[in-house]
Amino acid sequence: MTTPKNLVWETTTQTASPFTLTTVARSFNNAFGTGGTDLFTAFMYNRSVPSEWMVFTGHLSSSNVMVVDTVIEGSNGTTAVAWSAGTKDVTNDIPAQATREVLLANRTYYVRTDGNDSNNGLSNTAGGAFLTIQKAYNVIAGTLDLAGFTVTIQIADGTYTGATLFSQPWTGGGAVTIQGNNTTPANVIIDTSGGAGDCFKSTTVLPGILTVKDLKMVSTTALSLITVAAAGTIQFGNVNFGATGQFHVQASGPGALAQSVSDYTISGGCTAHWRASNGGQIIDQVRTITISGTPAFSTAFAWASRVGGLLVNANTFSGTATGVRYTADWNGEIFVNGAGATYLPGNAAGTTASGGQYA
């Protein structure tokens, strides 16, 4: 959420989100711009029915078109107000909470294909669950102080086409876990083939461990499935990596770490299964990695570049793949603890160049 701005004041005569705004003083568009979610906190009330009011987080989907993301408080509690006709004033606001709820125990938010992002996410029903993982994360990062506890985003069976971007850190340490179906991970599919973005991507410093598990990821476009692009750790386990146009797992940048926590499956090919670059690290050790369908990797199964590091020793690979086994270049390092040149999946010899090491 961005810093509040001075003298932001607009009006609307509409009765439901999204609201078309008319500027009175400074516009939300001028103060905050468009795009993203939960960019600002706003206060809204109805001049004709003053008992109708709401404090919420929102964003502009386009110039002067405001979308309500999360209701913090209002005349209808934490549910969006059913506004009566009349002119509503909308101003930038700092809510009284200032405002985060401090957790006293672990918490679970639910995401379902029949959910709604206007819900509060706290019950596993169509009327309680969120529709998107992004909404659940925005609530965690924007409204909570975890106080060292763990917040779980529980995803019901089904296919979800939205990408999840971790562009804002959560507060209070602790951990965030995103999980699907532990028994049958492929029942929960994250599919960003429409070009929405990487299935899961962090671009901000993460204050604790974020775990993705018990689901399948796939994309037919030039996207990655898990990307750590800033300092912090994303763990993964009991997942199914389907086909995608770029990488299954990539870590890029100082302090960026992706790490497996349990065995998993690869069912589709891509540019590289592991890609570490620019100082990023991937740790994937002592796992059974099941490969189905002979997937192809167009650059290499394992690729370390520009001081990126892969610690991938002591794994057991079940199944076969095609493509170059490994590429280490520009001082990238792939550590296999002497397992040999044919240890990694593929049907073509690996390569090293420009200071790259395979050891």
C-alpha positions as CSV (number, residue, x, y, z in Angstrom):
1,M,0.0,0.0,0.0
2,T,1.4,3.4,-0.9
3,T,1.9,6.4,1.4
4,P,-1.3,8.5,1.8
5,K,-1.4,11.7,-0.3
6,N,-2.8,15.1,0.6
7,L,-6.0,16.6,-0.7
8,V,-7.3,13.6,-2.6
9,W,-11.1,14.2,-3.0
10,E,-13.5,12.9,-5.6
11,T,-17.2,12.0,-5.9
12,T,-19.2,9.3,-7.5
13,T,-22.9,8.8,-8.1
14,Q,-22.7,5.0,-8.7
15,T,-23.9,2.4,-6.3
16,A,-21.3,-0.4,-6.7
17,S,-17.7,-1.1,-7.5
18,P,-16.1,-0.2,-9.9
19,F,-16.9,3.5,-9.3
20,T,-16.4,6.2,-11.9
21,L,-14.9,9.2,-10.1
22,T,-15.3,13.0,-10.7
23,T,-12.6,15.2,-9.3
24,V,-13.4,17.8,-6.6
25,A,-9.8,18.6,-5.5
26,R,-6.9,16.2,-6.3
27,S,-7.8,13.0,-8.2
28,F,-6.8,9.5,-7.1
29,N,-5.4,9.1,-10.6
30,N,-3.1,12.1,-10.1
31,A,-2.0,10.9,-6.6
32,F,-1.6,7.1,-7.1
33,G,-1.9,6.2,-10.8
34,T,-3.5,3.1,-12.1
35,G,-2.9,-0.7,-11.9
36,G,-2.0,-3.1,-9.1
37,T,-4.2,-3.8,-6.2
38,D,-4.6,-2.3,-2.7
39,L,-2.8,0.9,-3.7
40,F,-4.5,3.2,-1.3
41,T,-6.9,3.4,1.6
42,A,-10.1,5.5,1.1
43,F,-13.1,6.8,3.0
44,M,-16.5,7.0,1.2
45,Y,-19.8,8.2,2.5
46,N,-23.2,9.1,1.0
47,R,-24.2,12.7,1.2
48,S,-27.9,11.8,0.8
49,V,-27.7,8.9,3.3
50,P,-24.9,9.8,5.8
51,S,-25.3,6.6,7.7
52,E,-23.8,4.8,4.7
53,W,-20.0,4.9,4.9
54,M,-17.0,2.7,4.3
55,V,-13.2,2.6,4.8
56,F,-11.5,0.3,2.3
57,T,-8.4,-0.4,0.2
58,G,-8.7,0.1,-3.5
59,H,-7.0,0.8,-6.8
60,L,-7.8,2.4,-10.2
61,S,-8.3,-0.2,-12.9
62,S,-8.1,2.7,-15.4
63,S,-8.1,6.5,-15.2
64,N,-10.8,7.7,-12.8
65,V,-12.3,4.2,-12.4
66,M,-11.9,2.9,-8.8
67,V,-12.2,-0.7,-7.7
68,V,-12.8,-1.6,-4.0
69,D,-10.3,-4.4,-3.0
70,T,-10.9,-4.9,0.7
71,V,-13.5,-3.4,3.0
72,I,-11.8,-2.6,6.3
73,E,-14.8,-1.2,8.2
74,G,-18.1,0.5,7.4
75,S,-21.8,0.7,7.9
76,N,-22.1,-2.9,6.6
77,G,-19.2,-4.2,8.7
78,T,-16.5,-5.7,6.5
79,T,-18.9,-6.3,3.6
80,A,-19.3,-3.8,0.8
81,V,-22.1,-1.3,1.3
82,A,-25.2,-1.6,-0.9
83,W,-25.1,2.1,-1.7
84,S,-28.3,4.1,-2.1
85,A,-28.6,6.7,-4.9
86,G,-26.9,10.0,-4.3
87,T,-23.5,11.7,-4.4
88,K,-20.8,9.9,-2.5
89,D,-17.6,11.7,-1.4
90,V,-14.4,9.6,-1.7
91,T,-11.2,10.8,0.0
92,N,-7.8,9.3,0.8
93,D,-7.7,8.1,4.4
94,I,-5.6,6.5,7.1
95,P,-7.9,4.0,8.8
96,A,-8.2,4.1,12.6
97,Q,-6.5,0.7,12.9
98,A,-3.4,2.3,11.4
99,T,-3.6,-0.1,11.4
100,R,-3.2,-3.7,11.3
101,E,-4.8,-6.5,13.1
102,V,-2.2,-8.2,15.3
103,L,-2.6,-12.0,15.2
104,L,-2.9,-14.0,18.4
105,A,-2.8,-17.4,16.7
106,N,-2.2,-19.0,13.3
107,R,-4.9,-18.2,10.7
108,T,-6.2,-19.7,7.5
109,Y,-7.7,-17.9,4.5
110,Y,-9.7,-19.9,1.9
111,V,-9.7,-19.6,-1.9
112,R,-12.2,-21.4,-4.1
113,T,-13.3,-21.3,-7.7
114,D,-16.8,-20.3,-6.5
115,G,-15.5,-17.7,-4.0
116,N,-15.6,-13.9,-4.3
117,D,-12.9,-11.4,-3.6
118,S,-15.5,-9.3,-1.8
119,N,-15.7,-12.0,0.9
120,N,-13.5,-12.0,4.0
121,G,-11.8,-15.3,3.1
122,L,-12.3,-16.8,6.6
123,S,-14.6,-19.7,5.9
124,N,-14.4,-22.5,3.4
125,T,-17.7,-21.7,1.6
126,A,-18.8,-20.0,-1.5
127,G,-20.0,-17.1,0.6
128,G,-16.9,-16.9,2.7
129,A,-13.8,-17.8,0.5
130,F,-11.9,-15.5,-1.8
131,L,-11.8,-16.1,-5.5
132,T,-8.1,-15.4,-6.0
133,I,-4.8,-16.2,-4.2
134,Q,-3.7,-12.6,-5.0
135,K,-6.6,-11.2,-2.9
136,A,-5.7,-13.5,0.0
137,Y,-2.1,-12.4,-0.1
138,N,-3.1,-8.7,-0.4
139,V,-5.2,-9.0,2.8
140,I,-2.3,-10.6,4.6
141,A,0.3,-8.1,3.5
142,G,-2.0,-5.1,3.7
143,T,-4.0,-5.5,6.9
144,L,-2.2,-8.0,9.3
145,D,0.6,-8.0,11.7
146,L,1.5,-11.7,11.8
147,A,3.3,-11.4,15.2
148,G,5.4,-14.5,14.4
149,F,2.4,-16.7,13.5
150,T,1.8,-18.6,10.3
151,V,-1.0,-17.6,7.8
152,T,-2.1,-20.4,5.4
153,I,-3.9,-19.8,2.1
154,Q,-5.9,-23.0,1.5
155,I,-6.8,-23.5,-2.1
156,A,-9.7,-25.8,-3.0
157,D,-9.6,-28.1,-6.0
158,G,-10.0,-26.5,-9.4
159,T,-8.2,-24.4,-11.9
160,Y,-7.1,-20.8,-11.2
161,T,-5.9,-18.6,-14.0
162,G,-4.5,-15.6,-12.0
163,A,-0.9,-15.0,-11.3
164,T,0.2,-14.2,-7.7
165,L,2.7,-11.4,-7.3
166,F,4.3,-10.8,-3.9
167,S,5.2,-7.1,-4.4
168,Q,4.5,-6.0,-0.8
169,P,6.1,-7.7,2.2
170,W,3.9,-8.8,5.1
171,T,4.4,-7.4,8.6
172,G,5.4,-9.1,11.8
173,G,7.7,-12.0,10.7
174,G,6.1,-15.4,10.9
175,A,5.4,-17.3,7.7
176,V,2.9,-17.6,4.8
177,T,2.0,-20.9,3.3
178,I,0.0,-21.4,0.1
179,Q,-1.3,-25.0,-0.2
180,G,-3.6,-27.0,-2.3
181,N,-4.5,-30.7,-2.2
182,N,-1.9,-32.7,-0.2
183,T,-3.2,-36.1,-1.5
184,T,-3.6,-35.2,-5.2
185,P,-1.7,-32.0,-6.0
186,A,-2.8,-32.0,-9.6
187,N,-6.4,-31.4,-8.5
188,V,-5.3,-27.8,-7.8
189,I,-4.0,-26.2,-11.0
190,I,-2.5,-22.7,-11.3
191,D,-2.6,-22.0,-15.1
192,T,-1.3,-18.6,-16.3
193,S,-1.5,-19.5,-20.0
194,G,-3.4,-16.3,-20.6
195,G,-0.3,-14.3,-19.9
196,A,-1.3,-13.1,-16.5
197,G,2.3,-13.4,-15.2
198,D,4.5,-16.0,-13.4
199,C,2.4,-18.4,-11.3
200,F,4.2,-17.2,-8.1
201,K,6.7,-14.3,-8.2
202,S,8.3,-12.3,-5.4
203,T,9.7,-8.8,-6.2
204,T,10.0,-7.6,-2.6
205,V,12.1,-8.5,0.4
206,L,10.2,-11.3,2.2
207,P,10.3,-11.0,6.0
208,G,9.8,-14.8,6.5
209,I,9.5,-18.0,4.6
210,L,6.8,-18.3,1.9
211,T,5.9,-21.9,1.0
212,V,4.1,-23.1,-2.1
213,K,3.0,-26.8,-1.9
214,D,0.4,-29.4,-2.9
215,L,-0.6,-28.0,-6.4
216,K,0.2,-28.1,-10.1
217,M,1.6,-25.1,-12.1
218,V,1.5,-24.7,-15.8
219,S,1.7,-22.0,-18.5
220,T,1.9,-22.1,-22.3
221,T,3.3,-18.6,-22.5
222,A,6.9,-17.4,-21.9
223,L,6.5,-17.3,-18.2
224,S,8.0,-19.0,-15.2
225,L,6.2,-21.0,-12.5
226,I,8.1,-19.9,-9.4
227,T,10.3,-16.8,-9.4
228,V,12.3,-15.3,-6.5
229,A,13.5,-11.9,-7.8
230,A,14.4,-10.2,-4.5
231,A,15.9,-11.2,-1.2
232,G,13.9,-13.8,0.6
233,T,13.0,-17.5,0.5
234,I,10.2,-19.3,-1.4
235,Q,10.0,-23.0,-0.5
236,F,8.2,-25.6,-2.6
237,G,7.2,-29.2,-2.2
238,N,4.7,-31.9,-3.3
239,V,4.1,-29.9,-6.5
240,N,3.7,-30.8,-10.1
241,F,5.7,-28.6,-12.6
242,G,3.9,-28.6,-15.9
243,A,5.0,-27.2,-19.2
244,T,5.8,-23.5,-19.4
245,G,7.7,-21.2,-21.8
246,Q,10.5,-20.1,-19.4
247,F,11.6,-21.7,-16.1
248,H,10.1,-24.0,-13.6
249,V,12.0,-22.5,-10.7
250,Q,14.2,-19.4,-10.9
251,A,16.1,-17.3,-8.4
252,S,17.6,-14.1,-9.6
253,G,19.4,-11.4,-7.5
254,P,21.4,-11.2,-4.2
255,G,19.6,-13.0,-1.4
256,A,17.0,-14.7,-3.6
257,L,16.6,-18.3,-2.6
258,A,14.2,-21.1,-3.8
259,Q,14.4,-24.3,-1.9
260,S,12.6,-27.6,-2.1
261,V,11.1,-29.1,1.1
262,S,9.8,-32.4,-0.2
263,D,9.7,-34.7,-3.3
264,Y,7.8,-33.5,-6.4
265,T,6.9,-34.2,-10.0
266,I,7.9,-32.7,-13.4
267,S,5.3,-33.4,-16.1
268,G,6.2,-30.7,-18.7
269,G,9.2,-29.1,-20.3
270,C,10.5,-25.5,-20.5
271,T,13.7,-23.6,-21.0
272,A,15.3,-24.9,-17.8
273,H,13.9,-26.6,-14.8
274,W,16.3,-24.8,-12.4
275,R,17.7,-21.3,-13.3
276,A,19.9,-19.4,-10.9
277,S,21.4,-16.0,-11.9
278,N,22.7,-12.7,-10.6
279,G,23.6,-14.2,-7.2
280,G,20.4,-16.1,-6.7
281,Q,20.5,-19.6,-5.2
282,I,18.4,-22.7,-5.6
283,I,18.7,-25.6,-3.1
284,D,17.1,-28.8,-4.1
285,Q,18.8,-31.7,-2.3
286,V,18.0,-35.3,-1.3
287,R,14.7,-35.4,-3.1
288,T,13.0,-37.9,-5.3
289,I,12.0,-36.0,-8.5
290,T,9.6,-37.9,-10.6
291,I,9.7,-37.1,-14.3
292,S,6.7,-38.1,-16.5
293,G,6.2,-37.9,-20.3
294,T,9.8,-37.3,-21.3
295,P,9.7,-33.4,-21.1
296,A,12.2,-31.4,-23.2
297,F,14.4,-28.6,-21.8
298,S,15.5,-26.2,-24.6
299,T,18.5,-24.6,-22.9
300,A,19.4,-27.1,-20.1
301,F,17.7,-29.0,-17.3
302,A,19.9,-27.0,-14.9
303,W,21.3,-23.5,-15.7
304,A,23.5,-21.4,-13.4
305,S,24.8,-18.1,-14.7
306,R,26.2,-14.8,-13.5
307,V,27.3,-16.0,-10.0
308,G,24.0,-17.9,-9.6
309,G,24.3,-21.2,-7.6
310,L,22.5,-24.5,-7.7
311,L,23.0,-27.0,-4.8
312,V,21.3,-30.0,-6.3
313,N,23.2,-33.0,-5.1
314,A,21.9,-36.4,-3.8
315,N,18.6,-36.3,-5.7
316,T,17.0,-39.4,-7.2
317,F,15.5,-38.8,-10.7
318,S,12.8,-41.2,-11.8
319,G,12.0,-41.0,-15.5
320,T,13.7,-39.3,-18.4
321,A,14.0,-35.9,-20.2
322,T,15.5,-34.6,-23.3
323,G,17.9,-31.7,-23.8
324,V,21.2,-30.5,-22.4
325,R,21.8,-31.8,-18.9
326,Y,23.4,-28.6,-17.5
327,T,24.9,-25.3,-18.5
328,A,27.1,-23.3,-16.1
329,D,28.4,-19.9,-17.5
330,W,29.6,-16.5,-16.3
331,N,30.8,-17.8,-13.0
332,G,27.6,-19.7,-12.2
333,E,28.1,-22.9,-10.2
334,I,26.2,-26.2,-10.2
335,F,27.1,-28.4,-7.2
336,V,26.3,-32.1,-7.5
337,N,29.0,-33.3,-5.1
338,G,30.9,-35.2,-7.7
339,A,27.9,-37.1,-9.0
340,G,29.2,-37.1,-12.6
341,A,28.4,-35.6,-16.0
342,T,25.3,-37.9,-16.5
343,Y,23.7,-37.4,-13.1
344,L,21.2,-34.8,-14.2
345,P,18.3,-35.6,-16.6
346,G,18.7,-35.0,-20.3
347,N,20.2,-36.7,-23.4
348,A,22.9,-34.2,-24.4
349,A,26.2,-33.4,-22.6
350,G,26.4,-30.5,-20.3
351,T,28.6,-27.4,-20.9
352,T,30.6,-24.9,-18.9
353,A,31.9,-21.6,-20.1
354,S,33.2,-18.2,-18.9
355,G,34.1,-19.3,-15.4
356,G,31.1,-21.6,-14.9
357,Q,31.6,-24.7,-12.7
358,Y,30.0,-28.1,-12.5
359,A,31.3,-30.0,-9.5
